[in-house]
Amino acid sequence: MAIIYNTNYTHNPNSYLTLAVERAAKAILGADQVVVADNHTLAALAARGEHETLLCIDAQRINLPLLQRVRPAFKTLILWTFEDPFMKDFNVGNASVFDYVFTNDPSCAESYGAKGHYLPLAASLTLHERRIKPVEELDYDIFFAGTMWPNRVETLRHIITAFPQARLKLICPGNEYLPPLPSDLAELAIQRPVSHEAFIDFANASTVTLTMFRDYASHGDTSQATAPGPRFYELGLAGTAQVIEAPEAMASTYFDDVKGIALARHVGGVIAAIDSFLTNPSLRHRVAQAAQKSIKASHLYEHRLREIIEITGAEFSRRTATPPVVPARRLRVLMCTHSTKYEAAWGGVEVYQETLCSLLGRDVDFYYWLRRGNQCRLLTADGEEIERFEVPEVGWTDAMCDAPEEVAFSNAISHYNFDIVHFQHLGHHALSLLRIAKACGVGVVFSAHDFWLISSRYNLLDQSFRYDEEQAKSVVAYDIILKNAENVEYGGEQTRRAFVATMLHSVDAFLFGTEHSYTLTSEVYPILKQKNCAVLGIPSPESTLPVARKAYEPLEGRKLGVAIVGNFLRTKGADTILNLIEIAHPEHFQFHIFGAVHPEYKQVLENLKCPNVTLHGQYSMGNIESLKVADVALNLSIWPETYCISLSEAWQNGLIPIVTDVGALHDRVADGVNGFVVPLNNPSVVLARLELLRSSETLRKTMMDAISPVLWADGQVYAQKLLEIYQNVAPFKRLGFSEMQIDAGQVHLLPHASWRHQAPPRHIFDPPTTRDVAVELPEPVSDWFAIQDAEYYIDDICHLVFAEKSIADFNEAYEFHIRGWHMVPRVSASGNLYTVLLGEPDQPVIFLPCIRESRPDVMSLYPDAPRRSGFAGQAALRGKWCEGRFRIGLVNIISGRGSFALTPFQIKVEGGKIIEIMQLMPSAMRVMSDFKRVAHQDGQLRGVKQPKASRNPLEIYQEGDLEYYIDACSGLIGDPAPEVTPTGFYLKGWAFLHNLRAAGKLFVACVAENEPEIFFFGTERSVRSDVSGFFADAPLCVGFEADITFKSGFPKSMKGNYRICLVNTVKGYFGIRPLDIVVVLENNRVQSVENHDVSQGVAEHVEAMLRQSLVEKHAELAG
């Protein structure tokens, strides 16, 4: 089939959709026809040329440069969007690269023009079908899982209230761009997502599963979809009774062909539907069966894919691709390296790179990727700079992931359309570049010039400069070595090797100099045994003139010439050579040092003052004729060389090599045949071999005759083999030019800058469930004692200090910050202070906890001020829910008593930034209006039927009566009295408990006169300053108002006569007062409101019912 490309993050919660589409595709097209791709693999799959069609799903995080790069490899590109209409503008902007667009929302189809088609998501038999369980096997009554969009919060709160005894399973994750959950929902819900499999299992184990659709615009103006999403179909297979709350904008036609669901348009309908399934198990079983049958008939992903195939007519079969016989242009190869011959210092790798440019110059255009300091440079083979990228400086051996270089590297590959990246060395570079190169769709070749893959100590020498091959294979041993040598914490080597092992999967071909380097590396990384690995040697640099071997000549009394070829370094055996020079007879041997001498040895050589030592300096690449002054060459490296070009150069000039018994030197030299092999760090053995050659002309001639071209790599043969490798790994389908910007995070890597520092545990990247802000009062307030009666001063908002600057000087800020002081006269305690942000009436009130600070300056002005009268708070304001203009208020809560002050300051928030600060003195009406909003952010649902007034047991208050007065009552009291309506009841007045001096909460209780039944309705408290003129102990917020809807809330039909009572709860106590008002109800509808006196029997009945509800029932539950 065509490649299925998941354009979203592969590990996001909706990644199961990719699995569902993949399984459906395999079912209808065959398993061998289906390939799933992502950002890491898409370009490489496209380069194979095996597919003509690309199906892109989701589109939420579509990588347009990547699609532009792979577009030439496909005949047909298809997009199936999953997030319309919320991301419609984004998707329409990207639609031009596609031939067909299938949208999950019908209202968006026309936005894509002729290429647009409506195609809803579906369900998968393998992922979603479950056996319908009998009632006795169910674990939960009501289940819901979903992101906490604001519309879902209110519905769930009503359901919690309506079904207080139900077994609930609520999974309600949020994010920093959504309001925090109110406390009643937060204490019941799991606020982290669960796996999709667990979601389906929870639904299957629940009597009722609730489906609610999003009504929130995270960006743009669109807040609602016009057709159901995948959950609707998935839950249809899950074996549960599904209740759906759908907005009016979502037409019922999209639900009609799925039988067995309950569709509701408002919360009352949702509660009624849930109640019908909870009370009728057989009905629940029947609807679950009907839903499964409907989904299987028409709404599986197999049905959707058949529709895509029919509409597009695209070719969905897989073909075998072959590389083009005649390439359209010369191959472009980018060599990623640590250095070039154009740098100040160079060695074997640089020689090899230059040799390749010379040998393959007719077939390949070579370029260099080089990193030095804070720059990455793209160079031609001649060293000419093409482009430069600014990047931060990293250590020579440190980097695993580095986003700036990764982005620059991918951009260079895609913009200049390279075919192959040949990694020569990763010194200075991020190890992740191997994966980045493959994600760009190029062929990847790696040359193992040393053991960089195994360790940052790429010559495999320990802290004492000793080589132990068994140690090199052990990650534990190298952890210890790195700790001792470089103070790297244990685990550093393990981290590095694990990362390299992952990166090696992205390499198409490995080049090794000898069998030793391949064998050792493959033992550490077994993945190499599954890869294309070639042991080709390393060709010597080409000379202007052919190299003629030195002919054998007897010494006849002259000194034996000994050449040391290559840079004079400790790792190249410099210490052994110095010891050798000291013990060798100066009249017998003449030493010639060809190559750059490391600074630490320059002075040593000068101090020797040996007439038999000649320093020739660094010789030019390929200019090795001067080596013929010697008879013998020393290659005494103390580390396992991977090839050693200087050995080849010595042989080519007829020199007899003496090499150490390690690595490639051991592999290449046959001891006593074409050279000598000696132990490491043993100058006396080397001297013995030199004496043997000096004293035996026959042996020297025999060994020189044994030297032949088979001992080194032939340049032309090597070039031909390498070109074949290049052609095999290069893209079969040439990709397009684009401006890709891929970093490690986009190709399944958790970015980790350096292996020298251990990655933190994965779980710290999980978002916190606690928030800096709240949308209801963070602590309970039993009484409000002061409004606009505090002394306060705001020092700064968003770090704009008002004493130093004017508001006009404010620019913008990414976080809200406030600092100042606040005290209530005659109150010596500081309490807790919260900054309150008040926006439009339809926006949540935002509470920001502040830290109290000591302010001696305030105490000097107000002697009764608390010591910690200062405050400071800070929080990020993210998401559309907290955008707009906000007034700033202050709430001070001291032992459950609160004060409120509205400041003259306002802020404007846009795009997560505070962009403006304003100052406007609030009116008295505005202060009271905002206080009312703040005071009622206590988590209580008002006017809704509830079976209890408190979650905790209460005691009857005995120290005073409940004083009250009714100002207005439906049909009975008022001037005029409010009209009696069939659906509701209105009551207004004031009430309080004497001697408590706290308003608390007031409920209207409806007590059935002929049944043991009682319901509570919360009221709104309000300021009534007139009452304190008659009662000195009357609290400030003594007023109340109740607008009751009997049908809402708890799903119990009210029928008969109900006595209206007032219940005041304060600090664990409650007081009651039955009124002379009776409401006559029939099926939750008001028949009449009547005046009935409160007899002794009525009062006793009311008290008994309330005592049972508020005291005894709580005690039973606690027991």
N, C-alpha and C positions, 0 to 999 in steps of 0.2 A: 504494500500500500504506500501511499504518500507518507512522508515523514509527519508525525504528530509533534508539534512544537509547543511546549508549555511556556507561554511568554511571561508567566508570573514566577516568583521565587518557587523553586521546586519543593521547598520544605515549609511552605505556608499551609495554614489549616485546610485550604481547599485543594490541596494537591491530589486528594483522592479522585477528583473529577478527571484528572489525566488518566489515572488508573482505570476508571470506569470507561472512558472513551477507548483506551487501548484494548481492554478486554472485549468490548463490543466489536471493535475492528477485527480482532483476531477471530472472533466467532463467525463473522460474515465473509471475511476475505482470506483467512488462513494465517496461522501464526508466523510463517516465514515472510509474509508480506507487510508486516507491521514493524515500524521503527519509531521509538519515542525519543525526542531530542529536547535539549535545553540550551541555555547560553554556552555551556561548555562544549557540547557535542554537535550542535547544529551545523556550523561551518565545515567541520571535518566530514560529516555525513553528506553535505551538499557537494563537497569536493570529489566524492567518490563517483558521482554521476549515475547512481543507481535508481534515482527517483525523479519523476517528472512533476509531482504534485507535493505541495507543502500545505498542511492544514495547521494553522496557528489558532490555539485556543486560549481563552481568557482575555488577553489584550490589556490586562491591568497595568503591567509594567513592561510593555512592549519595547524592545530594543531596535529602534528604527535603523540605526547605522548597521547593525548586524544583518537585518533583513535586506538592506540595500546591497550589502556585500554578497549575500547568497542568491540574490534575485536572478542573476544570469544562469544559475544552475538548474532552475525550475521553469517548467512550461506554464504551470498554473499555481497561483498563490491564493489560498482561501483563509479568511478570518472568521472565527466564531467567537463573538464577544460574550462575556459572562457578567459584565458590570454595567451594562446600559440599564437605565438612562443616566445613571449617576456620573458616568465617564463618557457620555456621548460626545461631547466636544473634543475630548482627547482622542477618542477612537476615530471620529470623522476626520480629524487632522492627519491621522496615520493611514487612512483608507486608500490613499492614492496608489500605494505600492501593491495592493491586492486586486485580484480579478473578481472575486466574489466576497461579499460580507454577509454573514448570518448573525443576526442580533437576537439577544435573549429578551428584548422588549419590543412589542409590536409598534409602539409609538415612534420608535427610532428608525424603522426600516426605510422610510422615505428619505431620511437624512443622508443615506448612502447612495441615493439615486438608483439607477437601473441595476446596480450590482447588489443592492440591499434586499435581504429576505428575513422574515421572522422565523426563528427556530428556537423554541424553549429548550431548557435543559431537561433532564430526564432522570431515570433511576436505573440501577444495575442489579441484575438478579444475584450476582455473586457477592455484592457488597451490602445490599439492603434487604433482601428477602429473609424473613424470620417466621417461625411457626407462631401462630396465634395462641397465646397461653390462656388457660382457664383462669378464672378469678382467683382461685386459691394459690396460684403460682405467682401472682403479681406482687411486686415489691413496693410500688408507689401508686398513688391515686392520680396525681397531676405532675406532668413533666414539661419543662420548657428549658431550652438551651438556645442562646443567641446573644449577639452583641447588644449591649444595653443602650439602644437608641432611645431618646426621651419618651416616645410614644409607648414603648414597651414597658417602661418603668411604671407609668400610671396604671396600665392594665393589670400588671402583676400585683401591684399594691391593693387594687380592688379585689383581686382573686384571693390574696392572702387573707384579707378581711372577711370575704364571703365564705371561705372554707377553713375556719380556724383549726379544725380537727383533722384536716386532710393530710395524708402523707405526701409531702412535697419533695420534688427533686428539681432544683433550680440551678442552672449553670449560667451565670451572668457575667461574662468577662466584659471589661470596658477598656478604655485606653486614655491617654493623656488629652485627647481631643474631645472627650465626652465628659459630661458632668459626673461626679462621683455618685454612688448609689446612696439613697436615703437609708437610715439606720435599720428600719424594720425589714427592708429587703436585703441589706448587706449581711445581717446576722443569720439569714436563712440560706443565702446563695453561695455557691462556689464561684469565686471571682476569677478563676483561671479557666481557659478552654480545656476541653477533653478531646481525646481522639475521635475521629469520625465513627470508628467502630463502636466505641463506648457510647456515643450519641445514639446510634441505632439500637444498641442493646438496652439503654435506659428507656427509650421509647417503647420497645417491645415488652419491657417489664412494668409498664405503667398503664393504668386504666385509660387515661386520657393524655394525649400529647397536644400541646398548644402550639399553633403556628401563627406568628405575627410578622408582618412585613415592615420594612424600614420606612420611616417617615422622618428623614433628616438629610439635609444637604451639607455634606462635609466640604464640598467646594462647588461653586456654581449655584444655580437657583433651583435645580431639580431635586426634590426630596422624596418622591414616590415613584415606584415602578407601576406599570399598567398591566402586568401579567405576573403570575406566581413564579417564584424561583424554584431551584432544585429541591429544597426541603419538602415542598408540597408533594412531589412525586416520590421522593425517597421514603417519607413517612407512610405513604400509601402502601408500600411493600413491607413495612416494618412490623405489621401485625398489631396495630394500636388504633384506638378511636381518635381521629384527628379533628380538633376544633380549630377553625381558622377565623382570625379577626382580619378582615380585609377592608381597605378604604373604599369609598364610593368610586374613586377613579379607576379601580380594578374591576372590569366588567365581569359579571357572573358567567359569561359564555366561556371563559377560560377555566372554569371549574366544573362545568356541566357534564363533561364526559368522564369525570372521575366520580364514581358512585361511592356512597358510604361516608361522606364527609359532612361536617356541620359548618356552614358558612354564616358568620355573624358580621354585622357592620358596626357594632358598638359594644362596649364592655358589658352592658346588661344582657345582650344576646349571647355573649361568650359565657357568662356565668350560668345562664339558663341551659345552654348546651352541655356544659361540663356537668351540671347537676343531673341532667337526664341520663348521661352515661354512667355516672357514679351510682345512681339509684336503680339502674336497669342493666344488669350484667349481660343478659341475652341480647339486648339491643347493641351493646358494645361489641359483642362477638360478630353479629351480623354485618355491622358497618365495616369492621376490619376486613372481613372476607370479601365484601363487595369492592372495597378499595383495592385490594390486591388483584382481584380479577380485572379491574379496569386498567391498572398500570401495566399488567402483563400484556394486555391486548393492544395498547397503543402508545405507551409512554416509556419505553426502554431506550437506551442509547443505540441499540441496534436499529430501531425505527428512525432515529434522528440521522444516523450515518447513511442509511439508505436514501433518505431524502436529499442529503448533500450530494451523494453520487448521482442521483437522478437529475437534480437541477444543474449541476456543473458540467456533467458529461466528461469530467476529467479522467485522465489515465491513472488508474490506481494500482497497476501491477508493477512488480519490481523487475528490473532487468540487470544483466551483468554488464558492467561498463569496462572498457579497455582504454588504456592511455592512447592518446592520438599518435599515429605513426609519424606524422610530421608536425612538430610543435609550431604553434602560431608565431612564437617569438622565442628568443633566447631565455633560458631560465634565469630568474632573479633570485640570488641567494644572499641572505643577510647573515653575516658571521657575527655572532654575539661573543665578544672576547674581552679579556681584561687589559689587553695592550696590543699595539701594532708596531711595526718596524719604524713608524714615524715618531714613536715616543723616545724618550732619552735612553731608557734601558729596555733591552729586549733579549729574548732567549729562544728556546726550541719552539714554543707555540707560535711566536711571531714569524720564525723561519718557515714553519709549516704553512701558515696562512699565505705568506708571500709565494711559496712554492705552488699552492693550489691556484692562485691567481695566474701564475705563469703557465701551468700545465693545462688548465681548463678555460683559459681566457677566450677561446674561440666559441665555446658553447655556453658559457655562463657569465652573467654579469654579477660580479661580487661587490658587496657593500659591507661596511663595518658598523656594528652598534657598540659604542664605547661609553663608559661612565667614568668620569673623573670629577672629584670634588662635588660641586653642586650643579653639575651639568651632565646631561646625556646627549651624545652627539651621533648623528648619522653621517658616515663618511663614504666616499667612493673608494674603490680599490687603490686609487692613487693618493689617498689621504686628503682629498678635497672635502671640506665640510658642506653638507647639503642642508642640514637643519639642526637646530640646537634646542634642547628642552631644559628648562630650569627645574631642578629637583633638589630636595634636601640631601645633605651629605650623610652617607651611611658608612659603617665600618667595612673594611676589606673582606672580612669573612662572616659578617654578622647577619645580613638581611635574609629573612625568609619571605616576608611579604612587604611590599612597598608600593602603595597605591600610586604615587606620582610617577614612578618609573613604569609600573604596569600600564597605566593609562597612556603614557607617551609611547611605549613600545608597541601596544596594540594599534595606536593611531598611525605610527610609522609603517607598520606592516600592511594595514588596510589601505592607507593613502597611496603608498608607492607600489602596492599590489605585489609584494614578494611572493614567491612560490615556496621557498624553503627557508627555514632558519637553521643554520648550522652552528650549534653551540660549541665554541672552542674552549671557553673557560668562563666560570661564573663569579670570578673574583670581582668585587665591587658591586655585583648585580644581585637582585633578589632571586632566590631559588624558585620562586613562583613563576618566573618568566617561561619556564618549560610549559606550564599549563596555559599560560596566556597565549603563547604562540600557537598551540593546538586549537585553542578556542577561536583563533583567527582563521582557521582552516588551512594552514600551511603544513607542508611536510616538516618534520622535526628530526634532525640528526644531531647526535651528541658524540664528540670525540673525547675519549678518556686520556688526556695528556698527563694526568696525575690522579690522585685518589681523592679529589675534591668531593666526590659523591659520598665517600665513606666517612670523611671527617674534615672539619675545618683545618686540622693539622694534616694537610693534604699530602705530605710526604711520609705520614704514618710514623713519625718519630715521637717518642715520649718526652717528658720534661728533661730527661738526661740525654737526649739525642740518641736514643737506642731504638732499634727496630725489632719488634717481636710480632711475627705474623699472627700467632694465635691471639695475642692481645688485640690486634687490629680487628679481628673478627668479632670480638666481644664488646657489646655496647656497655656492659657494666664496667669493664676494664677501662674503656675510654672515658666514661663518666668520671672515674677516679683520676685518670690522667689529666683531664681538663680542670678538675677541682684543684689538683696539686700545681699544675702549670699556670693556669689562668684564673683560678678562683671562681670558676663557673659552678653554680649550684648543681648538685646531683640531679640528674634528669635532663640536663641540657643536651647531651649527646643523643639520648633516647628521643627527645623531641625533634632534633634535627634529622636523625635517620628515619623516623616515622614520616616526617614531612617529605623527605627526598623519595622514600618508597612510593608515596602517593604521586609525586611529580613524574616519576619514571614511566607511569602508565601513559603519559602524553608523548613519549618519545617513540618515533617510528623505527629508527635504526641507530645502533651504537657502533662506533669504530674503536678498535683496540689495537695497540701496537704489537703485543705478544700474548701468548696464552696465559701467562701468569696474571696479568692485570685483569683479563676477562674472568679467569677462575676465581680470583680473590673477590672481585666485585660481585660476581653472581652468587657467591656463597653468602655474602652479606645481604644482597637483594635478589632473591630467587626469581623475581619477575623477569629478570634478564634472560632466563632460560626459555621464556615464551616469546621473546622479542627477536627481531632480526639483528644479530650481532656478527660483525665481520672483523676478523683479525687480519689486517692488511699491512701492518708495519707503518713506517713513515718514510716517504721519499726524501732523498737529500735535495737541497736546493740546486737548481740548474746552474751550470757554469757557462761562461761565455764560450770557452773552448772545452772540448772533451777532456776528461780527466785521464791522464796516462799514469798507469801504475808505476811506482818506483821499482826499478830493476834491482835484483840482488847484487850486492857488492860486498866482498869481504872487508872486515874492519881494518885489517892490516895495521894494527897499532893505534888507530884513531879511537876516540871515545864513542861509546854507544849512545846515540841520540835518543832521548826520552821526551816525548811530547805529552803535555797536559792540555787537552783540548776542551774548550768550554769555559764558562764563567768559573772563576776561582772562589768557591764558596765552601762553607763548612759542610753543607749537605752533599757537596760534590767530592768530599774526601780531602779537603784542604789540610786538615790536621795530620792525616796520615802521610800526605805528600811532604809536608814540612819535616816530619820526623824522618822520612826516607832520605830527604836531601842531607839532613844532618849526619846520618849513619853511612851514606854512600861515599865511596872513595872519589874525591873530586877529579882525580886523573883518569877515572874509568868511565864516568858518565857525564853527559852534558844535558841539562834539563831545559826544555823550551816550554814556556807557559803562553798558550794562545787563548786569549779571552780576557774579559774585564775582571779585574781583581777587586774583590769586595773591600771597602775601606778598612775593615778591622784587620785585614791581612797585609795591607800596603806597607805599613811601618815594619811589620815583622819581616817581610821579604827584604826591605832595605837594610834592616839591622843584621841580616845574615851575612851580607857582603860576600856572597859565594861567587867566584868567577865562573863556576860551572852552571849558573842559572841565568837564563836569558828571558826577559819579559818582552814578548812581541806585541802585547796589547790586543784589543778587540779586532778580529779580522772581519772583512766584509763578507756578507752572505754569498755563499757559493765560491768564494775566493780561497781555495784550500791548497793551492799549489805550494804554499810556503811550508806546509806540514812535512814536505819531503826532506827537510833538514834532519828529521828524526828517523829512527828505526823502529821504535816501540812507542805505543800510545797507552797512557794510563787513564782508565775510567774507574775511579775508586769511590763511587757514590756510596753513601752510608744509608740511603733509602732505596726502595725498590723502584728503580726507573721503569717507565712504561714503554720506552723504546730506545732512546739515546741516539740522536742523529749524529753526534760526534763520533760514535763508534763506527757508523757507516762511513763517515768521511775518512777515518783512519784506515779502514780496510781498503777503501777506494784508492788510497795513496800507497798501498802496500805496506802499511805499518802493522806490526803485530800487537794486538791489544792485550793488556793485562787488566782484568776487570774483577769487581767484587762479586761474591757468590750470593746475589740477591736480585729479585725481580727480573726485568727484561735482560739485564746483562747475563744472568745465569742462563736464561732461555736461549740467547743468541750465540754465545761463545761455547765451542766444544773444547773443554780443557785439554791442553796438550796437542790439539789438532790445528785450530786456526787462531789460537790465543791461549792465555792462561786465566784460570778462575782461582781467586784467592779469598781467604776469609776476610770478613769486615774488620777494619781498624787493626791491621797487622802488617806494619811496614817491613818487618824482618822477612816475612814470606815473600813480599813483593821484591825485596832486594835479592833474595835467593833466586827468584825467577829471572831477574835482570842479569845476575851473574851467570846463570845457566845459558842465557841467550848470548851473552858476551863471549863466553868460553867455548860455545859449540856452534861453529859455522854451519855444520850439517843440519843441526836442529833448526837454526834460524832460516836456512834456505827451504827446508821441508815445510815449515809452517807458512812461509811466504807463498810457496807454491799452492798451499791448500786454500788460499784466499781466492774466492771467485764471486761473480755477481749474484749468485744465489743467496749470498749472505745478507744482502740488503735489498730494500724494496726498489723495484724498477719504476721510475717515474711515469713512463707511458702506460705500463700495465696498471699501476695504481690509479692513474687518472681515468682510465677506461672503466675500471671497477667502481670507482666513486661516482662517475657520471651515471652508470647504470643504477646505483643506489638512489641518486638524486631523481632520476626519471621515475623510479618505482614509487617513491614517497611523495612526489609532487602531485598537486591536485589533478585528477583526471578531467574534472570540469573546472575551467578557469573561473575564479570568482571575480567580483566587481570591485571597483574603487569605492571607498567609503571613508568615513571619519569615525571609526570605532574608538571607544574609550572603555575598555574592559579592565576591571580590577579584580582582585582575588575574591572579594565578596560576591561577585556575580557568577563565579564558577565553582560554587560549593566549598569555598574555603572560609573558615573563620579567621579573618586577618590576624596574623601574629607577627609582629614586627621582627623580633629576633629570638632565635633559639636560646640565646644566653639568658633570657628571662622567661620563666615559666608562665604559661597562659593561665589566667585565673579560671576557677571552676566555671563550667558552662552555665550553671544556674544563675550566676549574678547578672547575666544578660537578660533574664526574664524581667518583664516590667513589674514594678511594685504594685501591690493591691491597695496600699494605703496612699492617700493623696495629700497634697499640701493644702488643698482647699476643700470645703464642704458646701453642700447646697441646703443644709438645714442647721439649726442651732447645734453647735458641737457638744453642748451639755444642757441638761434640762433647766428650765427657768420656772420656778413655782410662783414668782410674783415679779412684776415690773414696778419699780419704786420711783424711777426718775426718767423724765423725757426732756431732753434739751436743758438739763439742769447741771451739767458737769462743767468743770473748768478743764480746758485742753488746749494744746498748741501743736501744730504740725510743723516739725523742723524741715523735713524734706519729703518729696515724692519722687520716686525714681532717681534718687540721688541729686535732684535739683534742690539745693539748699535755699530756702526762701529768704533767709537773712542776708545772703550774698548775691543772689541773682533774681531777676524777675521771671515770671512765667513765660514771657516772650522769648527767653533765652533757651527754652527747652527744645531739644531736637527730637530724639526718639529713644526708646529703651526696649530691650528684649524681655525684660522681666519687670513686674510691678514690685516696687519697694516703697515702704513708708516707715517713717520714724517720727516720734514726737513724745508728748507726755499727756496724761489724762488722770484726773482725780475727781471724785464726787465730794462736794463739801460735807463736812461732818461725818465722813466715813474714813476710818483710819486704815482699813485693809485694802490691798491693791487688787486682789482677785485675779481673774483671767480676763484678758482683753482680746477682742476680735475686731479686725477691720472688716466692714461689710461693704460690698459693691452692689449697688442697686441699679439695674438697667430698666428696660421696657417691662410692662406688666407680664408679657408672655415669656420672659426670660427668668431663669432661676436666680435666686438671691445667692450671692457668693460670700462665704464666710472664710476669712483668712486668720488662723491663729497667730498671735504675736507673742514675742518674747518680752517679758517684763524686765526693765533695766533700772538700776539705781540712778536717781536724779537729785543730787544734793541741791542743785540750783532751784528746783521747784520747792523743796522744803524751806528754803530761805524766804520764798514768797508766800507760801501757804504753810504755816506751822503744823496744821492738822493733816497735811498731805502724807500719804504713805511713802516709805523710803523707796519702794520700787514703783514709782509712778510713771516711769518711762516705758516706752514700748517700741518694738521694731518688728516688721514682718516683711516677708518676701515670697513671691511665687510667680511661676510662669503661667500665663493665660493663653492656653492653646485651644483651638477649635472654634467653630462658628458659634457655639452656644455662649461663648464669653466674648463675642465681638460687639462693638457698638459703644454707646456713651453710658458711663456709669457714674452715679453719685457715690461719694465715699462717706460711710457712716462708721460709728464706733459703738461697740456693745461691750459693756463691762459687767461680768457676772461674778458676784461675791456670795458664796454659800447658797447658791440657788436663786438669788435675787438679782435682777438685771436692771441696768440703766441703758438708755439709748441716746445718742447724739448724732445729728446729721451735720456734717461739716460743709463748708461752702465750696469744697474742692470737687472737681469732676475729672475723669479721665476718658479718653477715647481710645479704644483698642481696635486694631485692624491688622489682619494677617499675623496674629500672634505677637504684635508689637504695640506698645503704648506710644501713640503718635502725637498726642496732644494732652495738655493739662489746662483745665479751665477753673475759674473761680467765680462763683455766683451765689450770693446769699439766699438760702432757701426760705420760702414762705412758711407760715405756720401751717397752712393746709398741706403743703408738701411734706413737712416734718411728720404730721400725724398720719398721712397716707403711707409714708415709708415705714413708720413705726408699726403700723398695722400689718404690713407685709412681713417685716422682720419677726414680729411676735408670733405670727402664725406659721413660721417655718420650724415647727416642732415635730414634724413627722406624723401628725394626727390627720386622719381623713375625717372631714366634717360633713354632716348631713347625710351620711351613708349608714345603713343598717348594720349594726355590729352585735354579736352575741355577748360581749363583755366590754367593760369600760376600762379595765386595767389588766396588764399581763401579770402583775404581782398581787398577792393577797393584800387586802386593805382592812383597817380597823374602823369601827364606827366611832365617829368623833363625839365625845361626851361632854366637852367643856363649853359648848355654846350651840345656839340654834343656827339653822340655815335661814338667814334673813333674805327676803326676796320681794320683788315687785314686777308685775307684768304690764308692760306698756302696750303690747299689741299681740293679738292672737287671731288666727284665721277664723272668721265668722263670728267672733265673740267680743273681742276687746280692740279698741282703737277708735280714732276719729278721722275717717271712718275705719271700721275693722277691715283687715285684708280679706279679700274674697276667698271662699273655700273652693279649692281646685281638686279634681279627682285624683291627681297623682301626688300631691304634696301637702305640707302643713308648715305654717310660719308661726314663730314665737319669738318675742323680743322683750327684754326687761333687764333687771339687774338682780344679782344674788351673790351672797358670800357667807362664810362661816364666821361667827363672832369669835373674837379673841385670837385668831390665827394671824391676822394682818397679812394675809397672802391670798391672792385670787385663785390660784390653782387652775384646774380644768373644770369646765361645767358641761354636763351631759343632760340631754333630754332623754328620760327613760320612758318607754311605753310598756306598761305592765298589763298583761291580759287579766281581765276581771274574773273570767270563768275558766281559765286554763293556766297551768304552771309555766308561763311563757313570759319572757322579758327581753326587750331589745333596747340598745343604746344608740344615740345619735350625738356626735360631737357638735359643739357650738363654737362660734367665734367670740372671743372675749374682746371688750372694747373699753376705752377710757370713759368713766362717768364721774366727773369732778363734783357733780351736784350731790351725790350720795354722801360724801364725807362731811357735808354740812349738817347732816342729820345723825350720822353714825361716825364717831371719831375713829373707830377701828376698821372702817371700810377701806379696802385696798384701792389702789389707783384704777386698775382694770377690772372693775366690778361689773360692768355691763356684759350682756351676752345677746347673741342673735343666732337663731337656728332656722335654716331653710331646708326642710326635710323632704326627701323623696323616698317613699316607703318601698318602692320596687327595687331600689339599688342595694348593693352590698349582699349581705347574707341571703342565700337563695331559699328563704322560707316564706311562704305566703301567709300574710297576716289577715286574720278573719275574726271578727267579733268586736267587742268593746275593749278599748285600751285606755287605761288611766295614764294621763301625762304627769310625770314626776320630774323634779329637778334633782340631780346628783352632782355634788361638788366634791372633787377629789383634790386633796392637798397633802403633800409630804407623807404619804402612806395612810392617810385618814380619808374617810368620806362621810359626808352628811347628806340627808335626803329630805325632800319635802314634796309629798303628793299634792297636786293641784286639783282644783275643782273643775278640771277640763277632761272630757272623755272624747276620744276620736273613735268613730264607728267605721270599721274597715271591712271590705269584701274583696278578697283576692288582691290585696295591696292597694286597693282603690278606696279613696275617702268617700263614705256615704253621707256622713254628717259630722259636725263638731258640736258637742253639747256641754251644758253646764250641769254637773252633778256634784252635790256636796260631798265632802270627804267625811265619811262616817268613821266611827271607831274601828269597825270591822275592815273597812277599806284601808285605813292606815296600818293596821296590823298585817293585813295581807301584803301590802306593798313592802313593809319592812322585812317580812319573812322572805319574800321573793328576792329582794336586794341583798339581804344577808346571805342567802344561799348562793347568789350569783357572784358576789364580790368577796365573800369570806370563806364559806364552806367549800365551794367548788374548787377554789384555788388550793385549799388545804388537801382535798382529795387528789388533785393533780400532783401536788408536791409529794404526797405519800406514795 
